[in-house]
Amino acid sequence: MQIPLAEQLRPKNLDEFIGQEKLVGKGGILRKAIDSGKIPSMILWGPPGVGKTTLANIIANQLSLSFYTLSAVSAGVKEVRKVIDAASDFQGNVILFIDEIHRFSKSQQDSLLHAVETGILTLIGATTENPSFEVISPLLSRCQVYILSSLDKSHLKTLIERGVERLSEEYKIKIEVKEDEALMRISGGDARKLYNALELFVQQQRGKSETLVIDNESISKSIQENLLIYDKQGEMHYDIISAFIKSMRGSDPNAAVYWLARMVEAGEDPKFIARRMLILAAEDIGNANPNALLLANNCFDAVTKIGWPESRIILSQTAIYLASSPKSNASYMAIDDALALVRKTGNLPVPLHLRNAPTKLMKEIGYGKEYAYAHSYDGNFVDQEFLPDAISGTILYDPGKNPREQEMRQRLKTLWQKKYRY
């Protein structure tokens, strides 16, 4: 059986490792821990193909520790306890690597707590999901979270060079890289995906000419169709979820439910899909239809309780509703504009009339003195200043052009008249 190129070229030590310089480069925070011979339990969080599994293997090899690996997809509490029992005989010189740790249930994660806390083993978990959402707080508090980034252009060029050299030797052919943009685009910053694409191309094209030329056109023609297989562990994971989100944003319920079906058929985690819809409801629909956020939140709660296969119905209902809903990104733009303003203007003082006055001295110097209580006035509104003087009149929320937000715009215009120029 032929060993895949990605496995052939898997780095054996930190000097061969590509990317993540801030973590494992010279002076990197994780490299210092490894060099000291003492590492914490950790969660490696990052997209597919950036070296999470490889890094775990390198750490175990460099520190000469026993290495156990479990996949959260197939392992349960029984398998975890089996490893813990074995680790007890090695006096803490054991690494347990759990791939896709975000798929472990609460009870499965609970089973790790004592062993991690007492040092029976060192846990290295790998996840593509935000561990704040998917890893229970007691376990997360006992682990250091390291964020791994997608590989950049320079990293990918190095990987292409390594791959071409190995394939040239293996197939005894000359390979010329004329253009590499298509390879990089197909990889999406994923080393495994890059190697798979490169290997597939060479296998398809070898024997057709003395020199195999890699350029954008030939790569696109040869590989594009062959990589359209959804793989929840990496290959098309982010492409499919991107198509799903963009279909809902683009108000196409037919496309949305198609991409949803692709994920359902592949066995995608329903919570992953529901979480993305929850974000979309606030980011792309917002106040054009506030019920969207409520439905998306209820969808997340429901699929958490239900599971497959019934969750597909709940996900479908929500996806179709979100896709068919009026759209507005006004709230999303408002907070980003506000953050940009804060960074630009710094910590502007809070106007005195808006400050709390819990002490006598604060009252004497004017804290809260001129504040007008809105409910004491007609219509529960009184015209007063709520922004720092330096940015008075700044508009951060610009209501979208949809019926509901146009009602909001009209109300704000009536209340504030010329102040905000709505």
C-alpha positions in Angstrom: 0.0 0.0 0.0 1.4 3.3 -1.1 2.0 5.8 1.8 0.3 9.2 1.0 2.7 12.1 0.2 1.4 14.1 3.2 2.4 11.2 5.5 5.7 10.7 3.8 6.6 14.3 4.4 5.2 14.7 7.9 7.9 16.6 9.9 9.8 14.6 12.4 11.2 17.5 14.5 10.6 21.2 15.1 13.3 22.2 12.7 11.4 20.5 9.9 8.1 22.0 11.0 6.6 24.6 8.7 4.6 27.6 10.1 3.5 28.6 13.6 6.8 30.5 14.2 5.3 32.4 17.2 4.6 29.1 18.9 7.5 26.8 17.9 10.0 29.0 16.1 13.2 30.1 17.8 12.1 31.8 21.1 8.5 30.7 20.6 6.4 30.2 23.7 5.6 26.5 23.1 9.2 25.8 21.9 10.6 27.1 25.2 8.3 24.8 27.1 9.3 21.8 25.0 13.0 22.7 25.3 12.6 22.9 29.1 11.3 19.4 29.1 8.2 20.4 30.9 5.0 21.0 29.0 1.4 21.8 30.2 -1.7 20.0 29.1 -2.9 21.9 26.1 -5.5 22.5 23.5 -4.3 23.1 19.9 -6.9 25.2 18.2 -6.7 25.9 14.4 -8.0 25.0 11.0 -7.3 21.7 9.3 -3.8 20.9 7.9 -1.7 23.3 10.0 0.1 20.7 12.0 -1.8 20.0 15.2 -1.3 16.2 15.0 2.2 16.5 13.8 3.1 18.9 16.6 1.7 16.5 19.2 3.9 13.6 17.7 7.0 15.8 17.7 6.5 16.8 21.3 6.2 13.2 22.4 9.2 12.1 20.4 11.4 15.0 21.6 10.5 14.5 25.2 10.7 10.6 24.9 7.2 10.3 26.3 4.7 7.4 25.7 2.2 8.5 23.2 -1.5 7.5 23.1 -3.9 8.8 20.5 -7.7 8.7 20.5 -10.2 10.1 18.1 -13.2 11.8 19.7 -15.3 10.4 16.8 -14.8 6.8 17.8 -13.6 6.7 21.4 -15.7 6.9 24.5 -15.2 7.0 28.3 -14.2 3.3 28.3 -11.2 4.0 26.0 -10.2 7.1 28.0 -10.1 5.1 31.2 -8.1 2.4 29.6 -5.4 4.9 28.6 -5.5 6.5 32.1 -5.0 3.0 33.7 -2.0 2.4 31.4 -0.6 5.9 32.1 -0.7 5.2 35.8 2.2 2.8 35.4 4.4 5.4 33.7 4.5 7.9 36.5 3.2 10.8 34.4 5.5 10.2 31.4 2.5 9.9 29.0 0.9 12.1 26.4 -2.7 11.5 25.5 -3.6 13.1 22.1 -7.3 13.5 21.4 -8.2 14.5 17.9 -11.4 16.5 17.5 -11.7 16.9 21.2 -14.7 19.2 20.6 -16.7 16.1 19.7 -16.2 14.6 23.2 -19.4 14.8 25.4 -19.4 16.4 28.8 -19.1 13.0 30.5 -16.2 12.0 28.3 -14.4 15.2 29.1 -15.2 14.8 32.8 -13.4 11.5 32.7 -10.1 13.3 31.9 -10.2 15.8 34.7 -8.6 13.8 37.5 -5.8 12.4 35.4 -4.9 15.8 33.9 -5.1 17.6 37.3 -2.9 15.0 39.1 -0.4 14.8 36.3 -1.1 11.1 35.5 -0.9 12.1 31.9 -0.4 15.3 29.8 -3.4 16.0 27.5 -3.0 17.4 24.1 -6.4 18.1 22.4 -6.8 19.2 18.8 -9.8 21.1 17.6 -11.0 23.2 14.7 -13.7 24.7 16.9 -13.4 27.5 19.5 -12.6 25.5 22.7 -14.5 28.1 24.8 -17.7 26.7 23.4 -16.8 23.0 23.1 -14.5 22.2 26.0 -15.9 22.2 29.5 -14.6 24.9 31.8 -13.0 22.7 34.4 -10.9 20.9 31.7 -10.2 24.1 29.8 -8.9 25.8 33.0 -6.4 23.0 33.4 -5.1 23.4 29.8 -3.1 26.0 27.9 -4.8 27.0 24.7 -2.5 27.5 21.7 -3.9 29.0 18.5 -2.5 27.8 15.2 -2.8 29.9 12.1 -3.4 28.9 8.5 -0.2 28.6 6.5 0.8 31.6 4.5 2.2 31.9 0.9 5.8 31.4 1.9 5.0 28.3 3.9 3.0 26.8 1.0 5.9 27.5 -1.4 8.2 25.5 0.9 5.7 22.7 1.0 5.4 22.6 -2.8 9.2 22.5 -3.1 9.3 19.5 -0.7 6.4 17.8 -2.4 7.8 18.2 -5.9 11.3 16.9 -4.9 9.8 13.8 -3.3 7.4 13.1 -6.2 10.2 13.6 -8.7 12.3 10.9 -6.9 9.3 8.6 -6.4 8.1 8.6 -10.0 11.5 9.3 -11.7 10.2 12.3 -13.7 11.1 15.9 -14.0 8.5 18.3 -12.6 8.6 22.0 -13.3 6.5 24.4 -11.3 5.6 27.2 -13.7 2.7 28.7 -11.6 1.6 27.8 -8.1 -1.4 30.1 -7.4 -4.0 27.5 -8.2 -2.3 24.9 -5.9 -2.3 27.5 -3.1 -5.9 28.5 -3.7 -7.0 24.8 -3.7 -5.1 24.2 -0.5 -6.7 27.0 1.5 -3.7 27.0 3.8 -4.0 23.3 4.5 -0.8 21.4 4.1 -2.5 18.0 3.8 -4.8 19.3 1.2 -1.9 20.8 -0.8 0.0 17.6 -0.7 -3.1 15.6 -1.8 -3.7 17.9 -4.7 -0.1 17.8 -5.8 0.1 14.0 -5.6 -3.2 13.6 -7.4 -2.1 15.8 -10.3 1.3 14.0 -10.7 -0.4 10.6 -10.6 -2.9 11.7 -13.3 -0.4 13.4 -15.6 2.8 11.3 -15.4 3.7 9.6 -18.6 2.1 12.2 -20.8 5.4 14.1 -21.4 9.0 14.0 -20.4 8.6 17.1 -18.2 5.5 17.5 -16.1 4.6 21.2 -16.0 2.5 22.6 -13.1 0.6 25.7 -14.0 -2.7 27.3 -12.9 -4.7 26.0 -15.9 -3.6 22.4 -15.7 -4.0 22.2 -12.0 -7.5 23.7 -12.1 -8.6 21.3 -14.9 -7.1 18.2 -13.4 -7.9 18.7 -9.7 -10.9 20.9 -9.2 -13.5 18.2 -9.8 -11.6 15.6 -7.9 -11.5 17.6 -4.7 -15.3 18.1 -4.5 -15.7 15.4 -1.9 -16.9 16.8 1.4 -14.6 15.8 4.3 -15.8 17.0 7.7 -12.2 16.5 9.0 -10.6 18.9 6.6 -10.7 18.7 2.8 -13.9 20.7 1.9 -15.1 21.5 5.4 -14.6 25.2 5.2 -15.6 25.5 1.5 -19.0 23.8 2.1 -19.8 25.8 5.2 -18.8 29.0 3.3 -21.2 28.1 0.5 -23.9 27.4 3.0 -23.5 30.7 4.8 -23.2 32.7 1.5 -26.4 31.0 0.1 -28.4 32.1 3.2 -26.8 35.6 3.1 -27.8 35.7 -0.6 -31.4 34.8 0.2 -31.4 31.5 -1.8 -33.1 28.8 0.3 -32.7 26.2 -2.4 -28.9 26.5 -2.4 -28.9 26.8 1.4 -30.7 23.5 1.9 -28.5 21.8 -0.8 -25.3 22.7 1.0 -27.0 21.7 4.3 -27.7 18.3 2.8 -24.0 17.9 1.8 -23.0 18.4 5.4 -25.8 16.2 6.8 -24.8 13.4 4.4 -21.2 13.7 5.6 -22.2 13.4 9.2 -21.3 17.0 10.2 -21.8 18.0 13.8 -25.2 19.6 14.0 -24.0 22.0 16.7 -21.4 23.3 14.3 -24.0 24.0 11.6 -26.4 25.6 14.2 -23.7 27.8 15.6 -22.9 29.2 12.2 -26.6 30.0 11.6 -26.7 31.7 15.0 -23.9 34.0 13.9 -25.5 34.7 10.5 -28.8 35.6 12.1 -27.1 38.5 14.0 -24.5 39.4 11.4 -26.6 39.3 8.2 -30.2 39.7 9.3 -30.0 41.6 12.5 -32.9 44.1 13.1 -34.3 43.5 9.7 -36.0 40.5 11.4 -35.1 40.1 15.1 -37.0 36.8 15.2 -34.2 35.3 13.1 -31.9 35.4 16.1 -34.5 33.9 18.4 -35.2 31.0 15.9 -31.5 30.4 15.4 -30.9 30.2 19.1 -33.8 27.8 19.6 -32.4 25.7 16.8 -29.0 25.5 18.5 -30.8 24.4 21.8 -33.0 21.9 20.0 -30.2 20.1 18.0 -28.2 19.9 21.2 -31.0 17.9 22.8 -32.2 15.9 19.7 -29.1 14.7 17.8 -29.2 12.9 14.4 -31.1 12.1 12.4 -34.1 14.3 13.5 -31.9 17.4 13.9 -31.7 17.6 10.1 -35.4 18.8 10.1 -34.7 21.5 12.6 -31.6 22.7 10.7 -33.5 22.7 7.4 -36.4 24.8 8.9 -34.0 27.3 10.3 -31.8 27.5 7.2 -34.8 28.1 4.9 -36.2 30.7 7.3 -32.8 32.6 7.5 -32.3 32.4 3.7 -35.8 33.7 3.1 -35.6 36.5 5.6 -34.9 40.2 4.9 -31.3 41.0 5.3 -29.3 43.8 7.2 -25.7 44.0 8.4 -26.3 47.3 10.1 -25.7 46.0 13.6 -22.6 44.2 12.5 -21.2 47.4 10.8 -22.2 49.5 13.9 -20.1 47.6 16.3 -17.1 47.4 14.0 -17.4 51.2 13.3 -17.7 51.8 17.1 -14.6 49.7 17.8 -12.6 51.6 15.1 -13.7 54.9 16.7 -12.7 53.7 20.2 -9.2 52.7 18.9 -8.9 56.0 17.2 -10.1 58.3 20.0 -8.9 56.4 23.0 -10.6 56.5 26.4 -12.7 59.6 26.2 -14.1 60.7 29.5 -17.7 59.8 30.4 -19.9 63.0 30.6 -20.4 64.0 34.2 -24.2 63.7 34.0 -23.9 60.0 32.9 -21.6 59.0 35.8 -22.7 57.1 38.8 -22.5 58.9 42.1 -22.2 56.4 45.0 -20.4 58.8 47.3 -21.1 62.3 48.7 -17.9 63.7 47.1 -18.9 62.5 43.7 -22.3 64.1 44.1 -20.6 67.4 45.2 -18.4 67.5 42.1 -21.4 67.0 39.8 -21.5 63.3 39.0 -25.0 62.5 37.7 -26.3 66.0 38.5 -27.7 67.0 35.1 -28.9 63.5 34.1 -32.5 63.5 33.0 -34.5 60.3 33.7 -36.2 59.4 30.4 -39.3 57.8 31.9 -40.1 61.1 33.6 -40.8 62.7 30.3 -43.5 62.4 27.6 -42.9 59.4 25.3 -40.2 58.1 27.7 -37.7 60.3 26.0 -35.7 63.4 26.7 -33.0 65.0 24.4 -29.7 64.8 26.2 -26.1 64.0 25.3 -25.0 60.3 25.7 -21.7 60.4 23.9 -18.4 62.0 25.0 -18.3 65.7 23.8 -15.4 65.0 21.4 -17.6 62.6 19.3 -21.0 64.2 19.8 -23.3 63.6 16.9 -21.4 60.6 15.5 -23.7 58.1 13.7 -22.6 54.5 14.3 -25.9 52.7 13.6 -27.2 53.3 10.1 -30.5 51.4 9.7 -30.7 49.1 6.7 -33.1 49.6 3.8 -35.8 47.2 4.9 -39.3 47.8 6.3 -38.5 47.0 9.9 -35.4 49.1 10.1 -37.0 51.9 8.1 -39.5 52.1 10.9 -36.6 52.3 13.4 -35.0 55.0 11.2 -38.2 57.1 11.3 -38.5 56.8 15.0 -34.9 57.8 15.6 -35.4 60.7 13.2 -38.4 61.9 15.1 -36.6 61.6 18.4 -33.3 63.1 17.5 -34.4 65.4 14.7 -31.2 67.2 13.5 -28.7 65.8 16.0 -28.0 62.5 14.2 -29.5 63.5 10.8 -31.4 60.3 10.4 
